[in-house]
Amino acid sequence: MSPQAFQRLIAGVTTQLADRPLDGQLAVWLNDTWPADGETFRELAAACRTGVAEGWLCNREGGGIRYGRIFKALPDTHGFSVDVVAMNNIAGPHHVHPHGEIDLIMPLTEGATFDGHPAGWCVYGPGSAHRPTVANGDALVLYLLPQGAIEFTAA
């Protein structure tokens, strides 16, 4: 796996997300289309684990969280930026999603959750906010942000 191959893998997902509203229906569709026990999920999780091990994903660290934006919002990713974080029993910085956020949760520890969600997908709508939290162990989380929009807040 290389960053270029990873981008192609992500583009196979984002091509089907372009122009869809970021809402609960999209979360259901994602989990039905690419379930945590499915091939696409396994490919994405393996690519993320490889990228972290090779140092081209999660290549920054702050506050006990490893993170990194691998791609800005690009035409090749259908206007989504791509970030991956590695977290272990920690809450990250509070932020707002001006256009929403799509998360792929990949537990590294069995039973690890992200904002209470197990392995799979969750979607935050436009204007939503949270303090991203991984509990019950280690997890990788892939974030897709429309137009790369995120606003960190003091809350």
Disulfide bonds with the S-S distance in Angstrom:
none
